[in-house]
Amino acid sequence: KVHYEGTPVSTRLLSDHAACIAEWKAIRASHLANTKENYSDVAYNYAACPHGFLFEGRGIGRRTGANGNQDLNRAHYAIVGLVGSEGLTQPTDAMLSAIRDGIELLRENGAGNEIRGHRDGYATDCPGGPLYAWVQKGAPRPAAQPTTTPTTPSQEADVSAPMMLNESNATDVDLPSGEWVGLAFQDAVIHSGPRAHDTLVHVTLAEDAPADTTVEGRFYLTDTSGNS
């Protein structure tokens, strides 16, 4: 079953991936605070954000709590797209691809072929008009889209000037230990090989880094013509 949030969702999620993570954490917190339902975890098995990330909820082999009653929860998994009834209502192609990623992951682990909207089994508007129209088409994976890295204003402010690498720079370049996009790391090494696509960025997290640390970053290359 495909779901949406059913409440207004901020369009900020489109440009700020940190807002997507905060949204998912807020959904989990609200579900765990629901004493009537007595949820053991967030109700959904997975969630998909506008940037194409698939967030794990209850995961594989766990009964969902989102489909409306126990029979439906036993019969179907639940994946929610982080869109709502107002504000952000239209799923991006990246979000649809992430939902497909979740569907295919579940199928690889025993789920069946049926894909339905929440409303197909329960009296609800979920998953909203745009998502439901996609489900009715068979939930096709969108054509490949250019990959973009979501950023926040604070991340942009923390990123130092780009380090340009090209074929003439064939030696290792050591970056000092410290903060990289707000995350602590030890000795990062950027190495440019004989061809631009041989460039490797290796980052080792500090020993005291939290176990759930996420590393996000970008680097820039120039070819022999000076094109980035």
C-alpha positions, 0 to 999 in steps of 0.5 A: 500500500502506498500512503501520503501524510494526509496533513500539510507538508512544507515545500521546504523539503524540496530544497532542504534534505535536513527537513526531510529527515526532521519530517520523518523523525517527527512522524515516528515521534508522533506515532510513538506518542499515540497511546491509543494505537500503542505503536511499537515503532513508526507505522510505515515500513518505509518512507520516500523523500523528494530527493530520492532517499528511502527511509527505513521504518519497520522494515522487512518482515514487520507488520505495518500499523498504517493500513487501517485494520489488522487484516490489511496490516497483515496483508500489505506492507506500507510505504509513505511518500513525504507529501501531504494534503497541502503545501508539498502535494506533488511527488517528485520523480526521485520520490517515485523512484525511491518508492519503487526501490522500497517495493522492489526491496520488499519483493526481493524478500517475499512480498507479492506483486500487488501495488495499491493505494491506501484508499483501495482497502480503507475509506480514506483520501490517502495517498492523495490525488497525485500519488494515487494517479501514479499507483493506478498507472501501475506505479512505473519507475520514472525515466532517469533524472539528473542526480542532484545533491540536496543542500542546506544554507548552513551546509553551503556556508560550511563548505570551503572553496572547491579544490580543483583537480585535473590530470596535472595533479597526480599526487595525494592532497592531504586535507587537515583533520577537523570539520567537513560539512559540519562532521568530524573526520580524521585524515581525508585524502583526495587523490587524482589519478592519470585520468579525471575519473580515477579521482578518489575521496576517502574519509575516515570518521573520527573514533568518537563519531556517532554510529548513525553519522551521515557523511555528505559532501561534494568535490569538483573536477576540471578537465584539460579544457578547464571545464568543471 
